[in-house]
Amino acid sequence: MRTRIVEPRTARLELSGGDWLLVKEQLNAGETMDLFDRAAPGVDLTQPGAMAKLSPMKVGPALVGAYLLDWSLVDAQGQVIPIRGQSPEAIEALLRAFDLETLTELMNAVSGHDARMREKKRHLAATASSAPSPSLVGAVGGTNG
Amino acid sequence: MIKDLVLHGGSDGRMEATISWAWHTAAVCRAWRVHKSETGKWSLVAHVVRADAFKLQQRPLFFNVPRTGGHFCWPVRAVSVTDHQITAALDPMEC
């Protein structure tokens, strides 16, 4: 019998310029609910047309904040900007200090990872009878199969 | 060579430390005291602020003390929580 607990594994995502992100391999139910709450407050994502109400400007940073554990990004003095142990809200706020190209790259990297993990889970659950869980990936331009 | 070592969270006991399971916080504690015995065994005694019984059953666990630029951390070999007190057997400090 398989465990239903999400094991806290990590994945490394490579960025341009030799930078990298360390992210959660997948979010557990609590982390996902918190993400939905921050990205789409008050929106019932299970309802038809709900995705059209989402703002990429809220979803993208929320997705990064939900997944991100650590990184190699540095400040003007060349010191790695410490984020380990920071809350998703604190990380989201920090993202606003970057240039737009960097924020876009971070969002694309994390949303791509999210989409790949959902596809992997979809394949694993191919015989399950439950309905697919809602995803925010479409709101930031990615696909999830 | 240091034979007997005690690290603690300050005389007022207000410095918080955590026990973590990966990025999940399994417990928050204060008035913590880490002891390294002459035989090299590390142990922890602390007052519980909050504890997640499920996460405390998972492995691996680490005991984390904040410092400038990061944390000191010890792997947790065994942990128990009774009457608002945490006791744990630790492995040597890793970071």
gemmi code that builds the backbone of each chain (N, CA, C; Angstrom):
import gemmi

chains = {
    "A": [
        ("MET", (0.859, -1.198, 0.000), (0.000, 0.000, 0.000), (0.891, 1.244, 0.000)),
        ("ARG", (0.643, 2.192, -0.885), (1.516, 3.356, -0.991), (1.141, 4.381, 0.078)),
        ("THR", (2.155, 5.179, 0.479), (1.877, 6.259, 1.412), (1.231, 7.429, 0.678)),
        ("ARG", (0.347, 8.116, 1.367), (-0.285, 9.305, 0.792), (0.388, 10.582, 1.293)),
        ("ILE", (1.424, 10.414, 2.114), (2.169, 11.552, 2.622), (3.142, 12.018, 1.540)),
        ("VAL", (3.213, 13.327, 1.319), (4.172, 13.874, 0.363), (5.536, 13.964, 1.044)),
        ("GLU", (6.470, 13.140, 0.566), (7.817, 13.179, 1.124), (8.494, 14.491, 0.728)),
        ("PRO", (9.162, 15.148, 1.660), (9.753, 16.453, 1.348), (11.071, 16.339, 0.566)),
        ("ARG", (10.957, 16.025, -0.701), (12.143, 15.953, -1.566), (12.314, 17.269, -2.302)),
        ("THR", (13.528, 17.492, -2.788), (13.832, 18.754, -3.464), (14.298, 18.501, -4.884)),
        ("ALA", (14.280, 19.571, -5.662), (14.782, 19.518, -7.039), (15.538, 20.811, -7.301)),
        ("ARG", (16.537, 20.720, -8.165), (17.319, 21.914, -8.507), (16.959, 22.341, -9.920)),
        ("LEU", (16.666, 23.617, -10.083), (16.336, 24.175, -11.388), (17.458, 25.114, -11.808)),
        ("GLU", (17.981, 24.912, -13.000), (19.077, 25.741, -13.495), (18.517, 26.995, -14.155)),
        ("LEU", (19.196, 28.121, -13.893), (18.811, 29.394, -14.493), (19.939, 29.886, -15.397)),
        ("SER", (19.719, 31.011, -16.029), (20.759, 31.604, -16.856), (21.903, 32.110, -15.977)),
        ("GLY", (23.069, 32.275, -16.585), (24.201, 32.850, -15.865), (24.762, 31.974, -14.770)),
        ("GLY", (24.439, 30.692, -14.774), (24.956, 29.795, -13.752), (24.172, 29.801, -12.455)),
        ("ASP", (23.131, 30.584, -12.367), (22.314, 30.603, -11.165), (21.404, 29.383, -11.104)),
        ("TRP", (20.885, 29.093, -9.920), (20.006, 27.940, -9.737), (18.998, 28.217, -8.632)),
        ("LEU", (17.941, 27.436, -8.653), (16.928, 27.456, -7.607), (16.832, 26.066, -6.999)),
        ("LEU", (16.632, 26.003, -5.688), (16.301, 24.744, -5.028), (14.820, 24.825, -4.660)),
        ("VAL", (14.032, 23.880, -5.188), (12.586, 23.945, -4.987), (12.068, 22.637, -4.400)),
        ("LYS", (10.890, 22.689, -3.867), (10.214, 21.479, -3.412), (9.873, 20.645, -4.636)),
        ("GLU", (10.048, 19.347, -4.517), (9.719, 18.496, -5.655), (8.227, 18.594, -5.950)),
        ("GLN", (7.438, 18.549, -4.920), (6.008, 18.789, -5.099), (5.428, 19.384, -3.823)),
        ("LEU", (4.292, 20.051, -3.969), (3.628, 20.655, -2.821), (2.672, 19.655, -2.195)),
        ("ASN", (2.574, 19.686, -0.870), (1.552, 18.859, -0.243), (0.221, 19.619, -0.232)),
        ("ALA", (-0.802, 18.998, 0.305), (-2.139, 19.596, 0.249), (-2.177, 20.940, 0.962)),
        ("GLY", (-1.547, 21.011, 2.127), (-1.546, 22.260, 2.880), (-0.855, 23.378, 2.123)),
        ("GLU", (0.293, 23.070, 1.542), (1.031, 24.075, 0.774), (0.243, 24.511, -0.459)),
        ("THR", (-0.460, 23.567, -1.072), (-1.258, 23.891, -2.246), (-2.435, 24.799, -1.876)),
        ("MET", (-3.090, 24.471, -0.769), (-4.216, 25.315, -0.333), (-3.737, 26.717, 0.018)),
        ("ASP", (-2.597, 26.804, 0.682), (-2.049, 28.125, 1.001), (-1.716, 28.895, -0.273)),
        ("LEU", (-1.181, 28.178, -1.274), (-0.863, 28.811, -2.548), (-2.126, 29.361, -3.204)),
        ("PHE", (-3.179, 28.571, -3.254), (-4.430, 29.024, -3.856), (-4.965, 30.241, -3.108)),
        ("ASP", (-4.809, 30.216, -1.791), (-5.308, 31.317, -0.973), (-4.575, 32.619, -1.283)),
        ("ARG", (-3.283, 32.524, -1.515), (-2.494, 33.736, -1.810), (-2.668, 34.164, -3.258)),
        ("ALA", (-2.728, 33.186, -4.161), (-2.758, 33.499, -5.591), (-4.151, 33.894, -6.069)),
        ("ALA", (-5.158, 33.325, -5.461), (-6.522, 33.557, -5.938), (-7.474, 33.615, -4.749)),
        ("PRO", (-7.327, 34.610, -3.909), (-8.167, 34.679, -2.708), (-9.648, 34.765, -3.045)),
        ("GLY", (-10.410, 33.878, -2.443), (-11.848, 33.908, -2.626), (-12.348, 33.269, -3.903)),
        ("VAL", (-11.444, 32.773, -4.750), (-11.858, 32.182, -6.025), (-11.986, 30.667, -5.866)),
        ("ASP", (-13.101, 30.108, -6.275), (-13.291, 28.663, -6.237), (-12.789, 28.089, -7.562)),
        ("LEU", (-11.616, 27.510, -7.519), (-10.968, 27.063, -8.750), (-11.637, 25.834, -9.362)),
        ("THR", (-12.537, 25.219, -8.623), (-13.220, 24.049, -9.177), (-14.395, 24.454, -10.054)),
        ("GLN", (-14.746, 25.720, -10.045), (-15.900, 26.181, -10.824), (-15.501, 26.525, -12.251)),
        ("PRO", (-16.382, 26.265, -13.226), (-16.076, 26.609, -14.617), (-15.793, 28.099, -14.756)),
        ("GLY", (-14.793, 28.424, -15.558), (-14.477, 29.823, -15.789), (-13.659, 30.477, -14.694)),
        ("ALA", (-13.314, 29.716, -13.656), (-12.576, 30.323, -12.538), (-11.182, 30.765, -12.971)),
        ("MET", (-10.574, 30.000, -13.877), (-9.211, 30.335, -14.291), (-9.132, 31.715, -14.932)),
        ("ALA", (-10.225, 32.118, -15.597), (-10.221, 33.413, -16.272), (-10.167, 34.568, -15.275)),
        ("LYS", (-10.484, 34.283, -14.022), (-10.479, 35.342, -13.004), (-9.101, 35.530, -12.385)),
        ("LEU", (-8.143, 34.664, -12.756), (-6.830, 34.722, -12.124), (-5.950, 35.786, -12.753)),
        ("SER", (-5.112, 36.399, -11.937), (-4.164, 37.390, -12.420), (-2.771, 36.770, -12.453)),
        ("PRO", (-2.129, 36.723, -13.618), (-0.759, 36.193, -13.670), (0.187, 36.946, -12.748)),
        ("MET", (-0.125, 38.210, -12.470), (0.750, 38.997, -11.618), (0.659, 38.561, -10.167)),
        ("LYS", (-0.429, 37.854, -9.831), (-0.533, 37.318, -8.470), (-0.111, 35.849, -8.445)),
        ("VAL", (-0.493, 35.118, -9.473), (-0.237, 33.683, -9.484), (1.252, 33.376, -9.588)),
        ("GLY", (1.933, 34.072, -10.504), (3.351, 33.784, -10.728), (4.192, 33.902, -9.470)),
        ("PRO", (4.205, 35.070, -8.829), (5.003, 35.197, -7.603), (4.560, 34.249, -6.496)),
        ("ALA", (3.242, 33.991, -6.403), (2.761, 33.067, -5.370), (3.303, 31.663, -5.608)),
        ("LEU", (3.373, 31.269, -6.878), (3.895, 29.943, -7.222), (5.373, 29.845, -6.836)),
        ("VAL", (6.130, 30.895, -7.138), (7.551, 30.900, -6.772), (7.697, 30.826, -5.252)),
        ("GLY", (6.920, 31.615, -4.546), (7.000, 31.618, -3.085), (6.651, 30.272, -2.478)),
        ("ALA", (5.711, 29.574, -3.116), (5.272, 28.278, -2.582), (6.334, 27.199, -2.752)),
        ("TYR", (7.044, 27.245, -3.857), (7.996, 26.181, -4.182), (9.424, 26.446, -3.698)),
        ("LEU", (9.808, 27.718, -3.627), (11.220, 28.049, -3.473), (11.752, 27.785, -2.071)),
        ("LEU", (12.903, 27.122, -1.992), (13.554, 26.818, -0.717), (14.885, 27.557, -0.574)),
        ("ASP", (15.615, 27.657, -1.673), (16.921, 28.291, -1.611), (17.347, 28.632, -3.030)),
        ("TRP", (18.414, 29.418, -3.153), (18.893, 29.803, -4.487), (20.325, 30.286, -4.436)),
        ("SER", (20.829, 30.657, -5.622), (22.202, 31.152, -5.698), (22.245, 32.652, -5.970)),
        ("LEU", (21.087, 33.303, -6.014), (21.054, 34.712, -6.402), (21.733, 35.588, -5.351)),
        ("VAL", (22.478, 36.586, -5.829), (23.278, 37.412, -4.929), (22.812, 38.859, -4.944)),
        ("ASP", (23.235, 39.585, -3.891), (22.935, 41.020, -3.813), (24.068, 41.798, -4.492)),
        ("ALA", (24.019, 43.117, -4.366), (24.996, 43.977, -5.041), (26.419, 43.757, -4.519)),
        ("GLN", (26.519, 43.203, -3.307), (27.840, 42.934, -2.735), (28.322, 41.525, -3.043)),
        ("GLY", (27.555, 40.814, -3.848), (27.964, 39.461, -4.209), (27.639, 38.407, -3.181)),
        ("GLN", (26.878, 38.756, -2.158), (26.492, 37.801, -1.126), (25.169, 37.141, -1.505)),
        ("VAL", (25.097, 35.829, -1.274), (23.846, 35.134, -1.570), (22.741, 35.714, -0.696)),
        ("ILE", (21.629, 36.041, -1.331), (20.478, 36.596, -0.606), (19.837, 35.464, 0.191)),
        ("PRO", (19.824, 35.557, 1.522), (19.321, 34.436, 2.324), (17.796, 34.321, 2.275)),
        ("ILE", (17.310, 33.160, 1.882), (15.857, 32.929, 1.890), (15.487, 31.621, 2.581)),
        ("ARG", (16.487, 30.811, 2.943), (16.165, 29.513, 3.544), (15.378, 29.738, 4.827)),
        ("GLY", (14.234, 29.079, 4.941), (13.408, 29.214, 6.128), (12.440, 30.379, 6.084)),
        ("GLN", (12.517, 31.197, 5.034), (11.603, 32.327, 4.911), (10.217, 31.846, 4.490)),
        ("SER", (9.198, 32.585, 4.898), (7.829, 32.227, 4.517), (7.612, 32.534, 3.035)),
        ("PRO", (6.623, 31.874, 2.419), (6.293, 32.206, 1.031), (5.960, 33.685, 0.845)),
        ("GLU", (5.299, 34.266, 1.831), (4.945, 35.691, 1.730), (6.205, 36.558, 1.698)),
        ("ALA", (7.173, 36.228, 2.534), (8.416, 36.997, 2.570), (9.182, 36.849, 1.256)),
        ("ILE", (9.172, 35.654, 0.703), (9.859, 35.426, -0.577), (9.163, 36.202, -1.685)),
        ("GLU", (7.843, 36.174, -1.700), (7.087, 36.941, -2.715), (7.446, 38.414, -2.645)),
        ("ALA", (7.544, 38.941, -1.448), (7.872, 40.363, -1.302), (9.281, 40.643, -1.813)),
        ("LEU", (10.193, 39.722, -1.578), (11.577, 39.897, -2.012), (11.680, 39.912, -3.540)),
        ("LEU", (10.847, 39.125, -4.206), (10.895, 39.038, -5.666), (10.680, 40.393, -6.325)),
        ("ARG", (9.966, 41.264, -5.647), (9.627, 42.564, -6.236), (10.865, 43.460, -6.398)),
        ("ALA", (11.960, 43.098, -5.761), (13.179, 43.912, -5.854), (13.990, 43.591, -7.106)),
        ("PHE", (13.659, 42.479, -7.770), (14.431, 42.080, -8.946), (13.996, 42.838, -10.191)),
        ("ASP", (14.821, 42.774, -11.253), (14.365, 43.317, -12.523), (13.316, 42.365, -13.100)),
        ("LEU", (12.514, 42.891, -14.025), (11.375, 42.130, -14.524), (11.810, 40.867, -15.266)),
        ("GLU", (12.981, 40.960, -15.925), (13.452, 39.792, -16.673), (13.782, 38.645, -15.711)),
        ("THR", (14.373, 38.971, -14.596), (14.699, 37.943, -13.609), (13.430, 37.337, -13.024)),
        ("LEU", (12.474, 38.192, -12.663), (11.223, 37.674, -12.109), (10.552, 36.751, -13.120)),
        ("THR", (10.564, 37.137, -14.382), (9.956, 36.308, -15.428), (10.666, 34.973, -15.521)),
        ("GLU", (11.998, 34.999, -15.466), (12.752, 33.740, -15.548), (12.427, 32.844, -14.357)),
        ("LEU", (12.336, 33.421, -13.170), (12.013, 32.622, -11.982), (10.624, 32.006, -12.111)),
        ("MET", (9.661, 32.820, -12.552), (8.291, 32.309, -12.684), (8.226, 31.212, -13.741)),
        ("ASN", (8.927, 31.396, -14.851), (8.909, 30.373, -15.896), (9.547, 29.078, -15.402)),
        ("ALA", (10.636, 29.196, -14.672), (11.323, 28.001, -14.173), (10.419, 27.227, -13.211)),
        ("VAL", (9.792, 27.930, -12.290), (8.976, 27.248, -11.276), (7.672, 26.731, -11.884)),
        ("SER", (7.059, 27.502, -12.753), (5.810, 27.024, -13.353), (6.079, 25.832, -14.262)),
        ("GLY", (7.240, 25.823, -14.918), (7.611, 24.656, -15.715), (7.798, 23.427, -14.849)),
        ("HIS", (8.431, 23.600, -13.713), (8.617, 22.487, -12.766), (7.259, 21.997, -12.264)),
        ("ASP", (6.392, 22.920, -11.909), (5.054, 22.561, -11.430), (4.310, 21.753, -12.491)),
        ("ALA", (4.412, 22.196, -13.733), (3.718, 21.496, -14.817), (4.287, 20.091, -15.002)),
        ("ARG", (5.599, 19.952, -14.930), (6.208, 18.626, -15.097), (5.787, 17.690, -13.977)),
        ("MET", (5.732, 18.203, -12.757), (5.335, 17.362, -11.627), (3.882, 16.937, -11.757)),
        ("ARG", (3.029, 17.844, -12.231), (1.614, 17.490, -12.397), (1.451, 16.430, -13.477)),
        ("GLU", (2.240, 16.536, -14.527), (2.173, 15.541, -15.593), (2.633, 14.192, -15.057)),
        ("LYS", (3.676, 14.219, -14.246), (4.188, 12.978, -13.658), (3.120, 12.349, -12.768)),
        ("LYS", (2.458, 13.170, -11.966), (1.414, 12.657, -11.070), (0.227, 12.152, -11.877)),
        ("ARG", (-0.073, 12.824, -12.991), (-1.200, 12.406, -13.812), (-0.961, 11.014, -14.373)),
        ("HIS", (0.267, 10.772, -14.788), (0.600, 9.451, -15.303), (0.500, 8.395, -14.211)),
        ("LEU", (1.001, 8.740, -13.015), (0.971, 7.781, -11.912), (-0.451, 7.476, -11.465)),
        ("ALA", (-1.327, 8.474, -11.604), (-2.705, 8.299, -11.137), (-3.638, 7.953, -12.286)),
        ("ALA", (-3.105, 7.450, -13.384), (-3.896, 7.209, -14.589), (-5.059, 6.280, -14.345)),
        ("THR", (-4.975, 5.402, -13.381), (-6.049, 4.457, -13.116), (-6.958, 4.912, -11.998)),
        ("ALA", (-6.610, 6.092, -11.370), (-7.440, 6.563, -10.262), (-8.749, 7.083, -10.794)),
        ("SER", (-9.802, 7.052, -9.970), (-11.124, 7.492, -10.423), (-11.434, 8.910, -10.019)),
        ("SER", (-10.565, 9.527, -9.134), (-10.871, 10.871, -8.661), (-10.641, 11.869, -9.763)),
        ("ALA", (-11.340, 13.021, -9.672), (-11.215, 14.095, -10.652), (-9.852, 14.747, -10.517)),
        ("PRO", (-9.300, 15.282, -11.616), (-7.997, 15.965, -11.545), (-8.084, 17.210, -10.671)),
        ("SER", (-6.995, 17.488, -9.965), (-6.983, 18.636, -9.067), (-6.769, 19.908, -9.878)),
        ("PRO", (-7.280, 21.020, -9.416), (-7.105, 22.278, -10.151), (-5.651, 22.700, -10.162)),
        ("SER", (-5.285, 23.407, -11.218), (-3.905, 23.853, -11.356), (-3.898, 25.327, -11.696)),
        ("LEU", (-2.869, 26.023, -11.220), (-2.721, 27.436, -11.529), (-1.788, 27.654, -12.702)),
        ("VAL", (-1.209, 26.558, -13.223), (-0.147, 26.697, -14.212), (-0.651, 27.439, -15.440)),
        ("GLY", (-1.885, 27.185, -15.845), (-2.415, 27.841, -17.041), (-2.421, 29.347, -16.928)),
        ("ALA", (-2.504, 29.867, -15.702), (-2.590, 31.308, -15.497), (-1.271, 32.004, -15.778)),
        ("VAL", (-0.171, 31.262, -15.776), (1.120, 31.877, -16.052), (1.695, 31.387, -17.353)),
        ("GLY", (0.866, 30.770, -18.201), (1.278, 30.462, -19.553), (1.829, 29.073, -19.759)),
        ("GLY", (1.948, 28.273, -18.699), (2.461, 26.929, -18.882), (1.378, 25.976, -19.272)),
        ("THR", (1.745, 24.717, -19.437), (0.767, 23.680, -19.726), (0.936, 22.573, -18.712)),
        ("ASN", (-0.133, 21.839, -18.501), (-0.035, 20.705, -17.583), (-0.659, 19.496, -18.219)),
        ("GLY", (-0.543, 19.370, -19.511), (-1.034, 18.192, -20.213), (-2.499, 18.315, -20.553)),
    ],
    "B": [
        ("MET", (41.463, 19.354, 23.588), (40.177, 18.894, 23.080), (39.096, 19.152, 24.136)),
        ("ILE", (37.953, 19.663, 23.684), (36.875, 19.958, 24.616), (36.190, 18.656, 24.999)),
        ("LYS", (36.131, 18.369, 26.310), (35.542, 17.100, 26.733), (34.064, 17.231, 27.036)),
        ("ASP", (33.672, 18.354, 27.567), (32.295, 18.556, 28.009), (31.867, 19.936, 27.540)),
        ("LEU", (30.748, 20.005, 26.802), (30.347, 21.270, 26.186), (28.857, 21.484, 26.371)),
        ("VAL", (28.467, 22.705, 26.720), (27.051, 23.052, 26.827), (26.787, 24.287, 25.983)),
        ("LEU", (25.763, 24.212, 25.142), (25.284, 25.358, 24.375), (23.854, 25.626, 24.816)),
        ("HIS", (23.492, 26.901, 24.992), (22.130, 27.174, 25.428), (21.622, 28.452, 24.793)),
        ("GLY", (20.341, 28.652, 24.889), (19.689, 29.764, 24.218), (19.594, 31.029, 25.029)),
        ("GLY", (20.582, 31.298, 25.874), (20.584, 32.532, 26.645), (19.930, 32.355, 27.999)),
        ("SER", (20.349, 33.202, 28.964), (19.853, 33.048, 30.334), (18.366, 33.332, 30.439)),
        ("ASP", (17.823, 34.175, 29.535), (16.393, 34.457, 29.615), (15.564, 33.383, 28.907)),
        ("GLY", (16.241, 32.503, 28.195), (15.535, 31.393, 27.561), (14.588, 31.781, 26.460)),
        ("ARG", (14.771, 32.985, 25.877), (13.801, 33.444, 24.889), (14.207, 33.103, 23.455)),
        ("MET", (15.477, 32.737, 23.264), (15.898, 32.430, 21.892), (15.211, 31.156, 21.433)),
        ("GLU", (14.485, 31.247, 20.339), (13.777, 30.076, 19.835), (14.675, 29.242, 18.930)),
        ("ALA", (14.484, 27.951, 19.020), (15.143, 27.014, 18.128), (14.064, 26.084, 17.583)),
        ("THR", (14.401, 25.360, 16.543), (13.383, 24.508, 15.921), (13.904, 23.106, 15.697)),
        ("ILE", (12.967, 22.188, 15.600), (13.245, 20.857, 15.081), (12.514, 20.784, 13.751)),
        ("SER", (13.215, 20.425, 12.705), (12.625, 20.450, 11.372), (12.692, 19.083, 10.702)),
        ("TRP", (11.698, 18.859, 9.862), (11.665, 17.710, 8.952), (11.717, 18.315, 7.568)),
        ("ALA", (12.875, 18.281, 6.934), (13.117, 19.034, 5.696), (12.747, 20.502, 5.974)),
        ("TRP", (11.857, 21.082, 5.190), (11.505, 22.500, 5.396), (10.307, 22.657, 6.323)),
        ("HIS", (9.770, 21.533, 6.815), (8.619, 21.611, 7.726), (9.105, 21.768, 9.165)),
        ("THR", (8.458, 22.649, 9.905), (8.787, 22.807, 11.320), (8.042, 21.766, 12.137)),
        ("ALA", (8.771, 20.891, 12.779), (8.161, 19.844, 13.588), (7.944, 20.316, 15.022)),
        ("ALA", (8.806, 21.203, 15.491), (8.653, 21.717, 16.849), (9.394, 23.043, 16.965)),
        ("VAL", (8.868, 23.906, 17.829), (9.536, 25.144, 18.193), (9.774, 25.083, 19.687)),
        ("CYS", (10.980, 25.464, 20.103), (11.272, 25.361, 21.536), (12.079, 26.563, 22.009)),
        ("ARG", (12.022, 26.775, 23.313), (12.811, 27.817, 23.972), (13.539, 27.201, 25.151)),
        ("ALA", (14.363, 28.029, 25.799), (15.128, 27.550, 26.962), (15.811, 26.236, 26.621)),
        ("TRP", (16.404, 26.192, 25.425), (17.034, 24.949, 24.965), (18.464, 24.854, 25.489)),
        ("ARG", (18.887, 23.628, 25.634), (20.223, 23.370, 26.171), (20.769, 22.137, 25.465)),
        ("VAL", (21.870, 22.308, 24.752), (22.530, 21.196, 24.068), (23.782, 20.846, 24.843)),
        ("HIS", (23.947, 19.576, 25.125), (25.077, 19.112, 25.924), (25.869, 18.067, 25.162)),
        ("LYS", (27.160, 18.237, 25.132), (28.061, 17.200, 24.592), (28.824, 16.633, 25.776)),
        ("SER", (28.647, 15.336, 25.999), (29.258, 14.707, 27.166), (30.721, 14.364, 26.898)),
        ("GLU", (31.398, 13.947, 27.947), (32.800, 13.556, 27.804), (32.957, 12.361, 26.879)),
        ("THR", (31.907, 11.564, 26.780), (31.973, 10.392, 25.894), (31.570, 10.733, 24.469)),
        ("GLY", (31.286, 12.010, 24.221), (30.973, 12.429, 22.854), (29.511, 12.366, 22.481)),
        ("LYS", (28.648, 12.051, 23.441), (27.228, 11.983, 23.135), (26.593, 13.379, 23.244)),
        ("TRP", (25.785, 13.708, 22.253), (25.078, 14.981, 22.230), (23.628, 14.766, 22.651)),
        ("SER", (23.097, 15.724, 23.428), (21.706, 15.616, 23.854), (21.080, 17.001, 23.932)),
        ("LEU", (19.769, 17.019, 23.896), (19.017, 18.283, 23.913), (17.917, 18.196, 24.964)),
        ("VAL", (17.752, 19.268, 25.705), (16.586, 19.445, 26.572), (16.062, 20.839, 26.290)),
        ("ALA", (14.731, 20.961, 26.127), (14.169, 22.276, 25.792), (12.713, 22.342, 26.223)),
        ("HIS", (12.230, 23.559, 26.336), (10.809, 23.783, 26.647), (10.042, 23.907, 25.330)),
        ("VAL", (8.947, 23.168, 25.219), (8.173, 23.168, 23.979), (7.306, 24.415, 23.874)),
        ("VAL", (7.389, 25.111, 22.750), (6.447, 26.190, 22.439), (5.274, 25.604, 21.659)),
        ("ARG", (5.621, 24.821, 20.623), (4.591, 24.062, 19.920), (5.259, 22.867, 19.247)),
        ("ALA", (4.489, 21.809, 19.089), (5.034, 20.579, 18.517), (3.984, 19.916, 17.640)),
        ("ASP", (4.446, 19.377, 16.534), (3.587, 18.641, 15.601), (3.953, 17.171, 15.736)),
        ("ALA", (3.056, 16.421, 16.377), (3.386, 15.030, 16.693), (3.666, 14.216, 15.442)),
        ("PHE", (2.911, 14.482, 14.386), (3.128, 13.714, 13.152), (4.516, 13.994, 12.581)),
        ("LYS", (4.865, 15.266, 12.479), (6.157, 15.603, 11.879), (7.312, 15.113, 12.749)),
        ("LEU", (7.109, 15.091, 14.051), (8.181, 14.603, 14.932), (8.432, 13.112, 14.765)),
        ("GLN", (7.476, 12.408, 14.158), (7.677, 10.981, 13.912), (8.425, 10.723, 12.609)),
        ("GLN", (8.581, 11.762, 11.792), (9.222, 11.563, 10.484), (10.740, 11.641, 10.623)),
        ("ARG", (11.436, 11.182, 9.625), (12.892, 11.207, 9.586), (13.348, 11.570, 8.183)),
        ("PRO", (14.453, 12.321, 8.037), (15.324, 12.758, 9.122), (14.839, 14.065, 9.753)),
        ("LEU", (15.152, 14.233, 11.028), (14.874, 15.462, 11.750), (16.184, 16.168, 12.073)),
        ("PHE", (16.133, 17.489, 12.157), (17.297, 18.274, 12.546), (16.895, 19.284, 13.608)),
        ("PHE", (17.785, 19.507, 14.574), (17.603, 20.561, 15.567), (18.399, 21.770, 15.075)),
        ("ASN", (17.721, 22.926, 14.968), (18.318, 24.102, 14.341), (18.341, 25.280, 15.294)),
        ("VAL", (19.527, 25.893, 15.405), (19.685, 27.083, 16.227), (20.120, 28.215, 15.317)),
        ("PRO", (19.410, 29.344, 15.329), (19.771, 30.425, 14.408), (21.104, 31.063, 14.780)),
        ("ARG", (21.849, 31.441, 13.754), (23.081, 32.201, 13.917), (23.159, 33.169, 12.751)),
        ("THR", (24.100, 34.096, 12.802), (24.253, 35.047, 11.718), (24.546, 34.315, 10.406)),
        ("GLY", (23.724, 34.517, 9.434), (23.960, 33.914, 8.122), (23.436, 32.511, 7.966)),
        ("GLY", (22.751, 31.981, 8.977), (22.222, 30.627, 8.817), (21.839, 29.995, 10.134)),
        ("HIS", (22.140, 28.717, 10.261), (21.791, 27.970, 11.465), (22.912, 27.018, 11.834)),
        ("PHE", (23.043, 26.724, 13.116), (23.745, 25.536, 13.544), (22.715, 24.416, 13.515)),
        ("CYS", (23.103, 23.224, 13.090), (22.114, 22.151, 13.098), (22.739, 20.822, 13.493)),
        ("TRP", (21.947, 20.051, 14.185), (22.325, 18.721, 14.629), (21.289, 17.718, 14.132)),
        ("PRO", (21.710, 16.580, 13.589), (20.724, 15.529, 13.267), (20.125, 15.002, 14.562)),
        ("VAL", (18.847, 14.710, 14.532), (18.153, 14.173, 15.698), (18.054, 12.669, 15.562)),
        ("ARG", (18.579, 11.951, 16.547), (18.522, 10.485, 16.495), (17.227, 9.967, 17.097)),
        ("ALA", (16.800, 10.615, 18.183), (15.562, 10.199, 18.854), (15.015, 11.415, 19.580)),
        ("VAL", (13.705, 11.517, 19.682), (13.091, 12.683, 20.322), (11.831, 12.256, 21.055)),
        ("SER", (11.589, 12.908, 22.182), (10.329, 12.662, 22.895), (9.834, 13.976, 23.485)),
        ("VAL", (8.529, 14.100, 23.588), (7.897, 15.302, 24.134), (6.987, 14.878, 25.274)),
        ("THR", (7.242, 15.395, 26.462), (6.393, 15.089, 27.613), (6.235, 16.354, 28.446)),
        ("ASP", (5.008, 16.657, 28.843), (4.755, 17.775, 29.753), (5.505, 19.044, 29.350)),
        ("HIS", (5.383, 19.433, 28.081), (5.967, 20.676, 27.582), (7.489, 20.657, 27.534)),
        ("GLN", (8.092, 19.493, 27.668), (9.537, 19.409, 27.564), (9.931, 18.473, 26.426)),
        ("ILE", (10.919, 18.914, 25.670), (11.483, 18.080, 24.603), (12.826, 17.563, 25.075)),
        ("THR", (13.052, 16.273, 24.879), (14.389, 15.708, 25.072), (14.739, 14.954, 23.808)),
        ("ALA", (15.980, 15.040, 23.443), (16.398, 14.383, 22.203), (17.839, 13.939, 22.301)),
        ("ALA", (18.127, 12.870, 21.604), (19.503, 12.432, 21.401), (19.914, 12.954, 20.037)),
        ("LEU", (21.072, 13.596, 19.976), (21.530, 14.226, 18.744), (22.805, 13.567, 18.238)),
        ("ASP", (23.032, 13.713, 16.952), (24.324, 13.364, 16.368), (25.192, 14.627, 16.348)),
        ("PRO", (26.486, 14.482, 16.076), (27.354, 15.668, 16.066), (26.861, 16.754, 15.118)),
        ("MET", (27.120, 18.005, 15.511), (26.677, 19.151, 14.734), (27.202, 19.070, 13.298)),
        ("GLU", (26.313, 19.406, 12.337), (26.677, 19.297, 10.924), (26.933, 20.646, 10.261)),
        ("CYS", (26.269, 21.696, 10.692), (26.410, 22.961, 9.976), (26.247, 24.133, 10.925)),
    ],
}
model = gemmi.Model(1)
for chain_id, residues in chains.items():
    chain = gemmi.Chain(chain_id)
    for i, (resn, *xyz) in enumerate(residues, 1):
        res = gemmi.Residue()
        res.name, res.seqid = resn, gemmi.SeqId(i, " ")
        for name, pos in zip(("N", "CA", "C"), xyz):
            atom = gemmi.Atom()
            atom.name, atom.element = name, gemmi.Element(name[0])
            atom.pos, atom.b_iso = gemmi.Position(*pos), 0.0
            res.add_atom(atom)
        chain.add_residue(res)
    model.add_chain(chain)
structure = gemmi.Structure()
structure.add_model(model)
structure.setup_entities()
